Every structure is written in structure tokens, then in C-alpha cells.
Amino acid sequence: MQRTVLGNLKIIVLMAVLAVGTFMVSQAMAIPSTLYDITEFSGTDKYKDTGAEAAYLTDTDGTTDDATAFLMLEIAGWKDTNAFGIYGFTTDANGDISITGMLEVFSGSEDALTSKTIAFDVSTGEAWISGTSNKVSIGTTFGFYLHDERTGTDKQYDYWYSHTSLNEDDYDHVMIFDTRDNTVNALLGSDIIVAFEDLPSGGDEDFRDMVVGITDVAPVPEPATILLFGAGLLGIAGFARRKVLK
């Protein structure tokens, strides 16, 4: 009888240990639900992933306008070889994305809190880094990429894009946060925050491998969000019409 009791106790203890271990693993692998989960900056817990895959320039009151990018955070094994940039794109009738040009903003060798100004010629659609002469066809609506600049055969993929359909593993590697209303000093006045996961097939899903803030831009709403918004407007219009007809 004593053996049975002791055996049962051992089983209970083992189950408890396994449960705690499972909980800890699930917590470690949990996808961030807010910007605070990524940056741990106080006051950023209200910002959630917009689901956007691109952004558009909001400062377009002149022929040549600009946006400032801040390299905020890199917690990655390959941070010294991860480069960040923007790309122009077109979308065909089937919704397929084609890249028109790519502009590197931060190289892998640059440190956190580095900033760059991206200049845009609204009339020609070209963009370049201020102080340089390399102009690229980007337009005023663009996506974001992370480029693994390592050489050799120890890497599986070269690029991760904010458009999921462009990623070879079909995983979403980017979170985009709309922070246009922020008063958090640590965000440096950024209107959006772009956070990357640099490992294939989801990786550790911490989205801390490259975190960049950008001013004078806004997220492009998801098509599903636009459809829902449109459906909501139609519903309101229908309600108003019914009300008038009564």
C-alpha cells in the first residue's frame, strides 16, 4: 500500500514538473502581442501588430520629401550581418507582388540608435539615402526587407520581406505597429515600428532580431480591414436609407 502511495506521488510530481516545463516553453515561444513585448519600452503596451505588409509616405507636400529611420534594437545572433531596407513593388490583377527596386537603409555593421534620412522624389518615384547618390525606383508606397549578408553555405535564405507571399518559407516575418499618436521618448518620434524575425519557419518568434522606427509614414491597411471598413460603411448607409424610407 505504501509503495502504491509513493508511486502515485512520484507520478503526480512528474506530471507537475512536465506541466511547468510545458508552460515555460510555451511562454518562451509565445508570439508578442504588443510592442512592449518586443521593446519593453514603458507605454508601448497599447500598440498591437497592424497586420500591414507595407507603408506609405505621409510627408508629400513637396517635390522632394523624406522620412527618418532609426535602428532601435537588434537582439540576434547575426545582428552584425543583418541589413535592413525598403523596396518598391507592384501588384498585378491576381494580387501577385513584383519588386521594382530595393534600397538598403542600415547595413549589418551599424549599431543600435543609428539614424538615416531616406529622401523621396515624389515626381520620379526615386528614393535614396541622404548624402548618397544611389537612387532607386521605390515610389511612395513600399515594403521592408531584412537581408542576411553572411557569405557561405550556413544560411538558408537571403531575404525576409514584409509581404508574406514573397518569403520562401511562406511565414510572416514582420510586425508593423502604428505609433503615430505616441508620446514615448524611446520611440524617437517614430510613426511606425517595424519588427523582424530572422529565423526560417517562425524561428523563436520574438520579432526582436531587427526593430526599426520610421517617421512620416503610415501603415497600408490590410485588404481584409479595408473590406470590413467598406462593409461597415455599406451597413451604415443601408441603415440610414431604411430609416429615411420609414
C-alpha positions, 0 to 999 in steps of 0.5 A: 500500500505504501509503495502504491502511495509513493508511486502515485506521488512520484507520478503526480510530481512528474506530471507537475514538473512536465506541466511547468516545463510545458508552460515555460516553453510555451511562454518562451515561444509565445508570439508578442502581442504588443510592442512592449513585448518586443521593446519593453519600452514603458507605454508601448503596451497599447500598440498591437501588430497592424497586420500591414505588409507595407507603408506609405509616405505621409510627408508629400507636400513637396517635390522632394520629401523624406522620412527618418529611420532609426535602428532601435534594437537588434537582439540576434545572433547575426545582428552584425550581418543583418541589413535592413531596407525598403523596396518598391513593388507592384501588384498585378490583377491576381494580387501577385507582388513584383519588386521594382527596386530595393534600397538598403537603409542600415547595413549589418555593421551599424549599431543600435540608435543609428539614424538615416534620412531616406529622401523621396522624389515624389515626381520620379518615384526615386528614393535614396539615402541622404548624402548618397547618390544611389537612387532607386525606383521605390515610389511612395508606397513600399515594403521592408526587407531584412537581408542576411549578408553572411557569405557561405553555405550556413544560411538558408535564405537571403531575404525576409520581406514584409509581404508574406507571399514573397518569403520562401518559407511562406511565414510572416516575418514582420510586425508593423505597429502604428505609433503615430499618436505616441508620446514615448521618448524611446520611440524617437518620434517614430510613426511606425515600428517595424519588427523582424524575425530572422529565423526560417519557419517562425524561428523563436518568434520574438520579432526582436532580431531587427526593430526599426522606427520610421517617421512620416509614414503610415501603415497600408491597411490590410485588404481584409480591414479595408473590406470590413471598413467598406462593409461597415460603411455599406451597413451604415448607409443601408441603415440610414436609407431604411430609416429615411424610407420609414 
